[in-house]
Amino acid sequence: MKKGKKYLAVLIAILLIVVSAATGCSTQTQTPTQSNQTSSDSSKSIKGALVNIATATTGGVYYPLGNAMAKLWTDKLGVKASAQATAGTAQNINLFEKKEAEVAFAQNGVVSVAYNGEETFKGRQQKDLRVMTYLYPNVMHFIVRNDSGIKSIKDLEGKKVVPGSVGSATEINTKEILNPYGLDYTDKKNVKADFVGYNEAAELMKNKQADMAMIAGGLPTASILDMATSFEIKILDIEPEMIKKITEKYPWYFEYVIPKGTYKGQTQDVHTVAVANILLVRKDLSDELVYQLTKALYDNRDQLIAAHDTAKYMTLESALKGYTAPIHPGAEKFYKEKGLDVSKVMKP
């Protein structure tokens, strides 16, 4: 009897050891599995998400850079991203309003006007605009033929100009810059306007059907390269006093120098103005999606530079420049992880 009790006690002890060991193994292996599941769920949560990127006309920088971003995000994150050609910033913001785009290239000046419900956006404030990142400077190029005799923007009076597509950011830029020169194609009509996109503007200039084309873009811009191979171009300087007037009235502009040699036949630096290009997202996009999109851009910046040299301006050092709408929390999370000070960036 005593021997039987002894065996029973030993058996119970062995069972307790086995159960304890099994429980210990379970506890040790469960935590990594749960952690992996959390990471996996985070990744899975954005896979298959539709990301339509609103850009601008195919002759500028937005469109090729937008296509490069779409490919990068599709390949790296498993989202379904695509780039759409548009008339530019104003149309892109309208697409946001209709929820027909998730990401958009934009000029910060137009974004300011839209966010605050001013000028063309009067009565319909776009408070759902959020910024993902600064992109690059959008440089104003006033292109004329070198043999035209036009030496200054003031010489455009009575001439035929191409200010950009109707309602585009470029057209808004042209109107704002012509104003201090006393030139106006809508009210005074002391210049004549033909509203077309960059590629069409290049064709009009090649065929001598326009005296000036205003192209806003990064350096170099495709449509200007195209013109420079077809005829001798001249990029007009904006005089210092006019730069001062423009930047005082529209504070999102800043002085910019186009280095000589940027375009074929350009033998001198050109003094002009520029605005900041920023990448917008809709307010209602999830923090996780925007975080992953932002992270992928900076983790794979070399791919963007290979697609268009302008992407070299996209650095963490400049990522928080030029915001005229609030930062998206998903992007803010990424920048905080990188040690950037987001305290001075615009908030809702």
C-alpha positions as CSV (number, residue, x, y, z in Angstrom):
1,M,0.0,0.0,0.0
2,K,2.8,2.4,1.0
3,K,4.7,1.4,-2.2
4,G,1.6,2.2,-4.3
5,K,1.2,5.7,-2.6
6,K,4.9,6.3,-3.3
7,Y,4.5,5.5,-7.0
8,L,1.4,7.7,-7.2
9,A,3.3,10.6,-5.7
10,V,6.1,10.2,-8.2
11,L,3.7,10.0,-11.1
12,I,1.9,13.2,-10.0
13,A,5.3,14.9,-9.6
14,I,6.3,13.9,-13.2
15,L,2.9,15.1,-14.5
16,L,3.4,18.4,-12.8
17,I,6.9,18.8,-14.3
18,V,5.6,18.0,-17.8
19,V,2.6,20.4,-17.6
20,S,4.9,23.1,-16.2
21,A,7.4,22.6,-19.0
22,A,4.7,22.6,-21.6
23,T,3.2,25.8,-20.2
24,G,6.7,27.4,-20.1
25,C,7.3,26.5,-23.8
26,S,3.9,27.9,-24.7
27,T,4.6,31.1,-22.9
28,Q,8.1,31.5,-24.5
29,T,6.9,30.9,-28.0
30,Q,3.6,32.8,-27.8
31,T,5.0,36.3,-27.4
32,P,7.1,36.4,-30.7
33,T,4.1,34.9,-32.5
34,Q,1.8,37.6,-31.2
35,S,4.4,40.2,-32.1
36,N,4.8,38.9,-35.6
37,Q,1.0,38.8,-36.0
38,T,0.8,42.4,-35.0
39,S,3.4,43.4,-37.5
40,S,1.8,41.2,-40.2
41,D,-1.6,42.7,-39.4
42,S,-0.2,46.2,-39.8
43,S,1.2,45.3,-43.2
44,K,-1.9,43.4,-44.3
45,S,-4.2,46.3,-43.3
46,I,-3.0,48.4,-46.3
47,K,-2.5,45.7,-48.9
48,G,-4.8,46.1,-51.8
49,A,-5.6,49.7,-50.8
50,L,-6.4,51.9,-53.8
51,V,-4.1,54.9,-54.1
52,N,-4.8,57.2,-57.0
53,I,-2.2,59.9,-57.4
54,A,-3.3,63.2,-59.0
55,T,-0.4,64.8,-60.8
56,A,-0.5,67.4,-63.6
57,T,0.1,67.5,-67.4
58,T,2.4,64.9,-68.9
59,G,5.0,67.6,-69.9
60,G,5.9,68.6,-66.4
61,V,7.6,66.8,-63.4
62,Y,4.5,65.8,-61.4
63,Y,3.4,63.2,-63.9
64,P,6.7,61.1,-64.3
65,L,7.4,61.5,-60.6
66,G,3.9,60.4,-59.7
67,N,4.3,57.3,-61.9
68,A,7.5,56.4,-60.1
69,M,5.8,56.8,-56.7
70,A,2.9,54.6,-57.9
71,K,5.3,51.8,-59.0
72,L,7.3,52.1,-55.8
73,W,4.2,51.9,-53.5
74,T,2.7,49.0,-55.5
75,D,5.9,47.0,-55.5
76,K,7.0,47.7,-51.9
77,L,3.6,47.9,-50.0
78,G,1.2,45.8,-52.1
79,V,-1.2,48.7,-52.6
80,K,-2.9,49.4,-55.9
81,A,-1.4,52.7,-56.8
82,S,-1.7,54.6,-60.1
83,A,-0.9,58.1,-61.4
84,Q,-3.4,60.3,-63.1
85,A,-2.7,63.2,-65.5
86,T,-4.6,66.3,-64.5
87,A,-4.7,70.1,-65.0
88,G,-2.7,70.5,-61.8
89,T,-3.2,71.6,-58.3
90,A,-6.6,73.2,-58.4
91,Q,-8.1,70.2,-60.2
92,N,-6.3,67.8,-57.8
93,I,-7.9,69.5,-54.8
94,N,-11.3,69.2,-56.5
95,L,-10.6,65.5,-57.0
96,F,-9.9,65.2,-53.2
97,E,-13.3,66.9,-52.6
98,K,-15.0,64.2,-54.6
99,K,-12.8,61.5,-53.1
100,E,-11.5,60.6,-56.5
101,A,-7.8,60.8,-55.5
102,E,-6.0,59.8,-52.3
103,V,-2.6,61.5,-53.0
104,A,-1.9,64.7,-54.9
105,F,0.9,66.9,-56.1
106,A,0.3,70.5,-55.3
107,Q,1.8,74.0,-55.1
108,N,1.7,75.3,-51.6
109,G,0.3,78.7,-52.6
110,V,-2.8,77.2,-54.1
111,V,-3.1,74.9,-51.2
112,S,-3.1,77.9,-48.8
113,V,-5.9,79.6,-50.9
114,A,-7.9,76.4,-50.9
115,Y,-7.5,75.5,-47.2
116,N,-8.5,79.0,-46.2
117,G,-11.4,79.3,-48.7
118,E,-10.0,82.3,-50.6
119,E,-10.1,83.5,-54.2
120,T,-11.3,80.7,-56.5
121,F,-12.1,78.6,-53.4
122,K,-14.2,81.3,-51.7
123,G,-17.2,79.7,-49.9
124,R,-15.8,76.2,-50.0
125,Q,-12.8,75.9,-47.6
126,Q,-10.9,72.7,-48.2
127,K,-10.3,71.8,-44.5
128,D,-9.6,68.1,-45.2
129,L,-6.3,68.7,-46.9
130,R,-3.3,67.2,-45.2
131,V,0.4,67.3,-46.1
132,M,2.6,64.2,-46.4
133,T,5.9,65.9,-47.4
134,Y,7.7,68.7,-49.1
135,L,8.9,67.7,-52.6
136,Y,11.0,70.3,-54.5
137,P,10.9,73.9,-55.6
138,N,8.5,74.7,-58.4
139,V,10.3,77.2,-60.6
140,M,8.7,79.8,-62.8
141,H,10.1,79.8,-66.3
142,F,9.0,82.6,-68.7
143,I,10.1,81.2,-72.1
144,V,10.5,83.3,-75.2
145,R,12.3,82.8,-78.5
146,N,15.9,84.2,-78.3
147,D,15.3,86.1,-81.5
148,S,11.9,87.6,-80.4
149,G,13.4,90.9,-79.2
150,I,11.5,90.4,-75.8
151,K,14.0,91.2,-73.1
152,S,11.6,91.6,-70.1
153,I,8.2,90.5,-68.9
154,K,7.1,94.1,-69.4
155,D,7.7,93.7,-73.1
156,L,4.9,91.1,-73.3
157,E,2.2,93.8,-73.6
158,G,0.2,93.2,-76.8
159,K,1.8,89.7,-77.2
160,K,0.3,86.3,-77.2
161,V,1.1,84.3,-74.1
162,V,0.5,80.8,-72.9
163,P,-0.2,81.0,-69.1
164,G,-1.1,77.4,-68.6
165,S,-4.3,75.4,-68.6
166,V,-7.5,77.2,-67.4
167,G,-7.6,77.2,-63.6
168,S,-4.3,75.4,-63.2
169,A,-1.7,76.4,-60.6
170,T,0.5,77.5,-63.5
171,E,-2.2,79.8,-64.8
172,I,-2.7,81.3,-61.3
173,N,1.1,81.8,-61.0
174,T,1.2,83.6,-64.4
175,K,-1.6,85.9,-63.4
176,E,0.0,86.7,-60.1
177,I,3.4,87.5,-61.6
178,L,2.1,89.5,-64.5
179,N,0.1,91.7,-62.2
180,P,2.9,94.0,-60.8
181,Y,3.9,94.6,-64.4
182,G,0.4,96.0,-65.2
183,L,-0.3,93.1,-67.5
184,D,-3.6,91.2,-67.5
185,Y,-5.3,88.9,-69.9
186,T,-8.7,88.8,-68.2
187,D,-9.8,92.4,-67.4
188,K,-7.3,94.8,-69.1
189,K,-6.7,92.3,-71.8
190,N,-3.4,94.0,-72.7
191,V,-2.0,90.5,-73.4
192,K,-3.7,87.7,-75.3
193,A,-3.9,84.3,-73.7
194,D,-4.1,80.8,-75.1
195,F,-4.8,78.3,-72.3
196,V,-3.2,74.9,-73.0
197,G,-0.9,72.4,-71.2
198,Y,2.9,72.2,-71.3
199,N,3.2,69.9,-74.3
200,E,0.8,72.0,-76.3
201,A,2.5,75.2,-75.2
202,A,5.8,73.8,-76.6
203,E,4.2,73.1,-79.9
204,L,2.7,76.6,-80.1
205,M,6.2,78.1,-79.4
206,K,7.9,75.8,-81.9
207,N,5.4,76.9,-84.6
208,K,5.7,80.6,-83.7
209,Q,2.0,80.8,-82.7
210,A,2.8,82.2,-79.2
211,D,5.3,84.8,-78.0
212,M,5.8,83.4,-74.5
213,A,5.0,80.3,-72.6
214,M,5.0,80.2,-68.8
215,I,6.1,76.8,-67.4
216,A,6.2,76.1,-63.7
217,G,8.3,73.0,-62.8
218,G,11.3,71.4,-61.3
219,L,14.8,71.6,-62.9
220,P,14.9,70.5,-65.7
221,T,11.3,70.4,-67.0
222,A,10.6,68.1,-70.0
223,S,8.6,70.6,-72.1
224,I,11.4,73.2,-71.8
225,L,14.0,70.7,-72.8
226,D,11.9,69.9,-75.8
227,M,11.6,73.5,-76.8
228,A,15.4,74.1,-76.3
229,T,16.2,71.3,-78.8
230,S,13.9,72.9,-81.5
231,F,14.8,76.6,-81.2
232,E,17.0,78.9,-79.2
233,I,15.1,79.7,-76.1
234,K,15.5,82.7,-73.7
235,I,14.3,82.5,-70.1
236,L,13.3,86.0,-68.9
237,D,14.6,87.3,-65.6
238,I,12.3,88.8,-63.1
239,E,13.8,92.1,-61.9
240,P,14.7,92.5,-58.2
241,E,12.1,95.1,-57.5
242,M,9.4,92.9,-59.1
243,I,10.6,89.9,-57.1
244,K,10.2,92.0,-54.0
245,K,6.6,93.0,-54.9
246,I,5.6,89.4,-55.7
247,T,7.0,87.9,-52.6
248,E,5.5,90.6,-50.4
249,K,2.0,90.2,-51.9
250,Y,2.2,86.4,-52.1
251,P,4.5,85.2,-49.3
252,W,4.7,81.6,-50.5
253,Y,6.9,82.8,-53.4
254,F,10.7,83.0,-52.9
255,E,13.6,84.2,-55.1
256,Y,15.2,81.4,-57.1
257,V,18.2,81.2,-59.5
258,I,18.1,78.8,-62.5
259,P,21.8,78.0,-62.9
260,K,23.3,78.6,-66.3
261,G,23.6,75.5,-68.4
262,T,20.3,74.0,-67.0
263,Y,18.9,74.2,-70.5
264,K,20.5,74.1,-73.9
265,G,21.8,77.5,-74.9
266,Q,21.3,79.0,-71.4
267,T,24.6,80.8,-70.9
268,Q,23.6,83.0,-67.9
269,D,21.9,82.4,-64.5
270,V,18.3,83.4,-64.5
271,H,16.7,85.2,-61.6
272,T,13.1,84.2,-61.1
273,V,10.7,83.0,-58.3
274,A,9.6,79.6,-57.1
275,V,7.0,78.1,-54.8
276,A,7.2,74.9,-52.8
277,N,5.7,71.7,-54.2
278,I,4.2,69.5,-51.6
279,L,2.5,66.1,-51.5
280,L,-1.0,66.1,-50.2
281,V,-3.2,63.3,-48.8
282,R,-6.8,63.3,-47.7
283,K,-7.6,63.7,-44.0
284,D,-9.6,60.5,-43.9
285,L,-6.8,58.2,-45.0
286,S,-5.7,55.9,-42.2
287,D,-2.6,56.8,-40.1
288,E,-1.1,53.4,-41.0
289,L,-1.5,53.9,-44.7
290,V,0.0,57.4,-44.7
291,Y,2.8,56.3,-42.4
292,Q,3.8,53.4,-44.7
293,L,3.5,55.6,-47.9
294,T,5.8,58.2,-46.3
295,K,8.3,55.6,-45.0
296,A,8.5,53.9,-48.4
297,L,9.3,57.2,-50.2
298,Y,12.3,57.9,-47.9
299,D,13.4,54.3,-47.7
300,N,13.5,54.0,-51.5
301,R,14.5,57.6,-52.4
302,D,17.2,56.4,-54.9
303,Q,14.4,54.8,-57.0
304,L,12.6,58.1,-57.3
305,I,15.9,60.0,-58.2
306,A,16.5,57.4,-60.9
307,A,13.1,58.2,-62.3
308,H,13.5,62.0,-62.2
309,D,16.5,64.0,-60.9
310,T,14.1,66.4,-59.2
311,A,13.6,63.9,-56.4
312,K,17.1,64.7,-55.1
313,Y,15.4,67.6,-53.3
314,M,13.3,65.2,-51.2
315,T,15.5,64.9,-48.1
316,L,14.6,64.5,-44.5
317,E,16.3,67.8,-43.9
318,S,13.7,69.6,-46.1
319,A,10.7,67.3,-45.5
320,L,8.9,69.8,-43.3
321,K,9.3,72.9,-45.5
322,G,6.5,74.9,-47.1
323,Y,3.4,73.4,-45.4
324,T,0.3,75.6,-45.9
325,A,-2.1,72.9,-44.7
326,P,-1.8,70.6,-41.6
327,I,0.5,67.6,-41.5
328,H,-1.2,64.2,-41.6
329,P,-0.7,62.2,-38.3
330,G,0.7,59.2,-40.2
331,A,3.4,61.3,-41.8
332,E,4.0,63.0,-38.4
333,K,4.6,59.6,-36.8
334,F,7.3,58.8,-39.4
335,Y,9.1,62.1,-39.0
336,K,9.1,61.8,-35.2
337,E,10.7,58.3,-35.5
338,K,13.4,59.9,-37.6
339,G,14.0,62.5,-34.9
340,L,12.6,65.5,-36.7
341,D,11.1,68.4,-34.7
342,V,7.5,68.6,-35.9
343,S,6.4,71.2,-33.3
344,K,6.5,74.1,-35.7
345,V,4.6,72.4,-38.5
346,M,1.1,73.5,-39.2
347,K,-1.5,71.5,-37.2
348,P,-5.3,71.4,-37.6
